[in-house]
Amino acid sequence: MSKVVIFKGSPRKNGYTTKLLDQVAKGAKSKGAEVIEFDLNNPGIRGCQGCFYCRTHDGCAVNDYLQPMYKAIAEADAIVFGSPIYMYQITGQAKIWLDRTFPMVEELPHKFIPRHAGKKLITIFAQGSLDPKKGAEAIKYVNNIFNVFGWNLEDCIHYCGTDEEVFNELSLRAFKDGENLVV
């Protein structure tokens, strides 16, 4: 059975980002995948402590809501990440999580080596502005980090504005993306 891990970086339970992530989950489940979800707005999440435990261990010393994610990622076939774009950047919740993904790489002198490479990846971003340039740098930043992890970007959905017809088309695309994640 395929395993898909979803990271929801939106504080809004019924926002566009969450709805698109839910479509990916439905698509994956429709093909028999086990889906594990992490709500990055959970108040039990702590930021990276800069302790460098992860440089000598495959995981993190912080024992909080995110602690199970390291095992979930290691066992996953696919990773899905989504965040709204606020002030030209991913949410604060998503950034705290991104800092906590530092254990995804082993550090050698002048080089990072992925610890859990080969995962399929879908990223989803939503913003109120119709101008895709307002989120472009943030999206590039996040996708580049995932590339360092050795994760293979299958699709990146970037929803701009509030047009329901466009949203419905992207919802179908997200569902199909979820189906395509299943091995």
LINMO-V708868 format. One record per backbone hydrogen bond with DSSP energy under -1.0 kcal/mol. NH is the residue of the N-H (numbers start at 1). CO is the residue of the C=O. Records with the same first field share a line. If there is no record, write none. Layout:
NH = CO + CO
This chain:
4 = 34
5 = 78
6 = 36
7 = 80
8 = 38
9 = 82
15 = 12
19 = 15
20 = 16
21 = 17
22 = 18
23 = 19
24 = 20
25 = 21
26 = 22
27 = 23
28 = 24
29 = 25
30 = 26
31 = 28
32 = 29
33 = 28
34 = 2
36 = 4
38 = 6
40 = 8
42 = 39
45 = 42
55 = 52
56 = 53
59 = 57
64 = 62
65 = 44
67 = 64
69 = 66
70 = 67
72 = 68
73 = 69
74 = 70
75 = 71
76 = 72
77 = 3
78 = 3
79 = 120
80 = 5
81 = 122
82 = 7
83 = 124
85 = 126
86 = 89
89 = 86
95 = 91
96 = 92
97 = 93
98 = 94
99 = 95
100 = 96
101 = 98
102 = 99
104 = 101
105 = 102
106 = 113
108 = 111
111 = 108
113 = 106
115 = 104
118 = 150
120 = 77
121 = 152
122 = 79
123 = 155
124 = 81
125 = 157
127 = 159
134 = 131
135 = 132
139 = 135
140 = 136
141 = 137
142 = 138
143 = 139
144 = 140
145 = 141
146 = 142
147 = 143
148 = 144
149 = 145
150 = 147
151 = 146
152 = 119
154 = 121
155 = 121
157 = 123
159 = 125
161 = 127
167 = 163
168 = 164
169 = 165
170 = 166
171 = 167
172 = 168
173 = 169
174 = 170
175 = 171
176 = 172
177 = 173
178 = 174
179 = 175
180 = 176
182 = 179
